[in-house]
Amino acid sequence: MGVPGMAAPLLLLLALLPPSQPGAVVFDPATIDQTVASYEFVFINFYADWCRFSNLLAPVWDEGADLITKELTDQGKSVIVGKVDCDKHGELGTKYGITKYPTIKYIRNGEVGKKEYRGQRSAEGFLDFVKEQIKDPVVEIQDLQELNSLEDSKAYVLGYFEQRGTLDHQNYRKAALSLKDTCQFYAGFGEVVERMHPPSHDIVAFRPAKARTNDEDEAFTGELRNYDTFLAWVQEKCNPVVREITFENAEELTEEGLPFLILFHHPDDTDSVKEYNDLVQRELLPERAQVTFLTADGVKFAHPLHHLGKSKDDLPLIAIDSFRHMYLFPKFADSRIPGRINQFLARLYSGQLHREFHYGPDEDEEKLETNEIADSTGHIPRQEEGRDRVKRGSGPVDSQFQHLKPSDNRYSFRLRDEF
């Protein structure tokens, strides 16, 4: 399904693009913006001729482009495969954040994908990926009872439409294409959902993951015909402030480049997760531009805990990973003290945590730590004992999540034969 109202601009674009030839379309600054605006899905290889891996990929990429054109574009799918020579057009490499070659990115409905393509490098692999990305992201509701059996651990956007094909429905589907990786989208039409919305008025509601909150469905109160307003609402709902880190999404999260504030918890412990979410909402929202808030299964992520000198028996606990070092928040119970986590983050921003990594606790911090020990035990230890205790158990260690980051200067491989 093409983007509505794009027939005339698309004809103009085709006149600007190089003459039809096998392989991927060559993009340059004069054509790329109009291309992105004219297609639902744009698949791009950013390369450099001097790069050996770029040269290895080039014939496979062109083969994939031909296969995708034959099986998808020629069937009316709004897909185009292109390539950008970053030696000739370095400004495009800068615009799209390219730091290594080759880098494969995709743009869906004008929005750059959050992560690079790192799947199989073959014509069939590229085709399978594009098929998955452009398939209808909306599950049609056949019976309202289906909504009672949805998994509690996932977030959903639910659309109740009088009829399909309207502007409301088109905007809903367009948003679903952009956010299919973060929310599940369902839609019902006509008599199936007529009791869920007033006559001649479509309704869209958000159902949060019960693992995050016990809130009920929240209806969108804006105008569905205003796509930008609707998309902003869905983005806010589908991208929670606190996210769960897994082995599958870890690389994507590291690409955002912000330090992690992580709650490590036992998989059966939902109370600490709820408590952590409440803490972030209550005290830490102003910090979301400077830090990524995460929860992590402390059993699956036992390795970083081990480096912190902790195990599953010590859960729950909170730590910062700055991608240089990991810093342990001393006591989870202290996170309930207003302002205490903010102080912990402030020590990260000021560089104090980093200094302490190399030179030991600052004098004032050591006095505070000693006084806290005295408050809880009635005994004030010697200063040397305090330092030794920090080094043995609660001090910082080298970052563990930095190992999941893609390289800034070369392509990151998953399989030995990939390029």
N, C-alpha and C positions, 0 to 999 in steps of 0.2 A: 504493500500500500504506500503510495507516494505521499509527500507532504502537500496538503491542499494549497491550491493557488500558485503552484510553482512552475506551471507549463511554460509561460513566456520567459521567466528568468532562466529556466533550464535550457531553452533553445539558444538564448544569448550566450550562456556558459559554454555550450557545445561548440559555438563558433569561435570562442576564445581558446579552447583547449587545442593541443596539437592534433594533427590529422589522425584518424583512427588507425591503429596499428596494434599488433599483438603485444601482450604484456601489460604492465601497470601504466596508468596515465601519469605523465610527468607534471608535477605541480610546481608552481612558482608564485611569488608574491602577487602577481596579477590575477591568478586564477583560484588560489586556495580558499579564500574567504567565501567567494560565491559558490564554490563547490560544497563547502561545509554547510552553507545555508540551503542548498538545493537537494541534498540527499539525507535520508534518515540515517544511513550508516556509511561512514568513510573510514577506510582501512589504509594506513599509511606506513611506508617503510622510510625512515630517515637514515641516510647512509652517507658514506664518504668514500670516494674512489681509492684513496690511499690505504683504506682499511681492508686487511685480508679477509676478515669475516664478512664485511659488506660485499666483497667480490664473490665469496662463496654463496652468499644468500641470493644474490641478484637473479640468477637464472631460475631458482626455485620460486622466488617471489613472482616473477613474470609468469611462470607456469601456473602458480596459484591464482593470479589475477585472471588468466584466461579461463581457468576452470570455474571460478566464481562468476565471471561474465556469462559463460555458457549456461550454467545451472541456475543462476539467480537473477542477474541483471536482464538477460534475455527473456526471462519469465515475468518481467515487470516489477521486480523487487527494487526498492530505492537504495541501491548499494553501488559504491564505486571503490576501486582499489587503486591507490596512487603511490608515488614515491617522490622524495625530496632529496636533491643533492645539496647537502649541507655545506659543501665547499663553495658552491656557487651562491647559495642562499643561506648564509650564516644567520641572517636575521630571523629566518623561519625556525632554525634550530634553537635560537634563543627564545623565541616566542613560545615554543612548545616544550621548553625545558629539557632539550636534548644535551646530554653530557657524555654519551658513549655511542659507538656505532657497531653494528646497526641497531637502531631502536625502532620497534614496531608499536604504534599507538592506534587507537581507534577513537572516533568521534561519533557520538550517537545523538541525533537531534540537536546538533550544535554544541554539545557538551563533551569535553575531552574525558575519556575514561580515566578512572582514578589510578589504574595500574597499567603497566605495559603488557603487551602480549608476550607470554613466555611459554606458550604451548609448543606442540610439535612443529618443527620447521619442515613442512612438506606441503605440496599443493593440496592434498586431501586434508591435512591438519588445518590449514587456513580455511578451507571450505567448511569444515565441520564447526569451527569456531564461529564463523560468520552466521551460519545457519542457526546456531544456538542463540546468538546475540539478537537476531532479527525475528525469531519466532514470537508469536503472540504471547505477551507476558501476562495476559489476563485470563484467569480461569473463569469460565462461565458457570454461574449458579443455576443448577437445574431444579433444586429443591432447597428451601430455606433451612431445612433440617441439617443440611451439610455444614452450615456455619456453627452448629453446636458441637461439632467434632473436630474443629481445627486445633492444631497443636498449640498449647499454651505458651511454648517457648519462643514462638515467632510473632512478629508484628504483621498486621494486615491492614490493607486499605480496601474498603468495601463500597462498591458503587451500586446504587439502586436506580435504574433508568427506565423511563417510560418506553423508550424505543432505542434501538441501536442506530449508529450512523449520524447522530446529531452532533452539533459542535461540542456539547457537553461530553458526549461519549468520546469523540476524537481527542479532546484535550486530556481526558482521563487516560486513554490508551497511550498518548504521547508521554505523559508523566510516568506511566508504568514502564515504558521502554527505558526511560532515563534512570529509574530507581528500582528496577527489577532485582538488583543484587542486594538490596537492603530491606525490601518489604515484599510481601506476597500480595498480589492484586486479584480481587474477585469482583465480578460484575454480574448482575441479574437484570432481566428485561421483561417488560410487559406484565402479564398476569402473575408470573412467578414471584415478583417482588412488589406488587402493587400496594400491599398493606404496609410497606416500609417507607413510603414517601407520599406526600400529598399529590393530588392530581395535577399533571402538567408541571411538576417541580421535581427534578432529579435531586437525589441526596447522595453524598459521599461521606463516609465515616472512617475514622481510624480506630483500630483495635490494638492496643499496646500488648507487648509480650507480658504475660502474667509473671514471668520471672523478674521483670523490672518493676512492675506496679500492679496494683489491683484495681486500677481505674477502669471504668466502663468505656464503651465506644464513645468517641468524641466526633460530632458532626462538623463538617466544614461549613462555616457560616457565610463565606464570601460568594462571589459570582463565578461559577464554573466556566463561563464563557471567557473570563479573563485568565488566560493560561498562565501568565507570569505570577499572578497572585496565588493561583491554585498550586503551581509548582513549588513556590516558596513555602507554602503551608505543608505540603507533603514532604518536602526535604527536611523541614524542621522535625516532623513527626518520625520519619523513617531513619533519621540519623541521630540517634540518642547521644546525649552528652557523654554518658558512660557506655563503653562498648566492651564486649568480651573479646579477648585476644585468643586466637587459636593458631595451630600450625598452618592452617590454610590461609588465614588473612594477615599473618604476622608481617610478611614482607610488604604488603600494601600499607599497613599501619606505619611501618618504619619509614616508608617513602614520604610520609607527611612531614617528617623532619623534626617533630616536637618531642621533648622528653616525655617519658611515660610516668604517670603516677598509677601504680598498680596495686589492686587488692588481690592478694593470693588467698584463695579460700578452698575449703574442702568441697568436692562436688555435691555433697549432700547438704551443705550449709547455705541456705538461701537467706537466712536472717542477716548475716553480715553483708551480703550483697545488697539487700534492701537498705540496710543502715548506711552503707557506703554511698549508694545512689542518693539517699536523703541528704547526706553530708554535702555532696557535690552540689546538689540543687540549692541547699540552704546557704552554703558559705563560699563555694569555689567557682561559681559560674563566671565571674570576671576574669578567671585565669584560663579559660578555655582557648584563648588565642595563643597561649604560651605553653600549654601542657596538654597532653592527651590522657584522658581518664579511662582506665581499663580495669576489667576484672579478669582473673586468670585461674583456671583449674590448677590448684597447687599440687595435685597428684600428677597430672599430665606434664606440668612445668616444674618437675622436681629438680631438674638440673640447675636453674638459677637459684632455687632455694638452697641447694647443697653448697653453692658458692658463697651464699650468705651465712653459711653455718647453721642452716635451719632445715627442718624436715616437715612432713605432713602433720606431725604431732604438735608443731608450733603454730599451725594455722588457727585463725586467720592472721595475716600480717600485711603491712603496707610498705611499699618500697618505691623509690625513684630509680629509673634507669635513664641516664643522661646520654647514652650511647658512648660515653667514655668510662663511667663508673656506675655501680649500683650502690644506693644508699638506703639503709634500712631505717624505717621509722621505729623508734625504740619499743613502744608498747601500743598495741592496737587499742587498748582501752582508753589511752590518752587522746585518741582521735575524737572522742566524745567531748573533750574539753574545747569550748568555743575558741577558735583562732589558732589552735595548736598545729593543724595541718597547714594553715596559711603561713605560720612561722617556719615550718619545715620547707615549704616552697620558696619562701623569701631567702632562706639560707642557700638554696640552690641558685637562685637568680643572682645573688650577691657574690657568688663564688666561694662562700664560706665552706660549703660541703666539700668542694674540690680541694681547698687549702687543707682541710682537716684530713683528707685522704693522704696527702703527702707529708704533713707536718704534725698531725695529731690535733686534738681538740683545741679550739681557741680557749684562752684562759677563762673568759666569762662563761663560755659554754660548759667548761669542765666544772666550774663552781656550781652551775645550775644542776649538772648531772649529779655531782656529789651530794648536793642538798636534797635532790629527789630521792637518792638512795637512803640518805639519813631519815627522810620523812617516812619511808616505808619500812625501814629496819630498825631505826633507833640507834644505828651505829654509823659513824662517819668513817669511811675507809681512808687509808692513806692515798695521797694523790697518785703515787706510782701504781697502786692497785687499780685505781680507776682507769688509768691509761691502758694497763694490761688487759682489763676486762673488755675495753672497747676493741682492742686489737684482736682478741680471741673470738668474740661472738657477734658484736653488733656494729662493727666498723664497715666501711665501704669496701667493695671489691670491684674488679674490672667488669665493665658492662658485658652482659650475656646476650642481650637482644641486638647488639650491634652486629653480631654474626649473621643475623637474618636480613640485614640490609643489603640491597643490591649495590654493586660497586658503582662509584661515581665516575669511573674512568674507563671501564671496560664492560662488556656484556656479561651478565651472570648466567651461568649454565646450570641446567638441571640434569641433563644427560650428557655424557661425554661426547656424543656424536652431534650435538647441536651447535649451531653457529648463529 
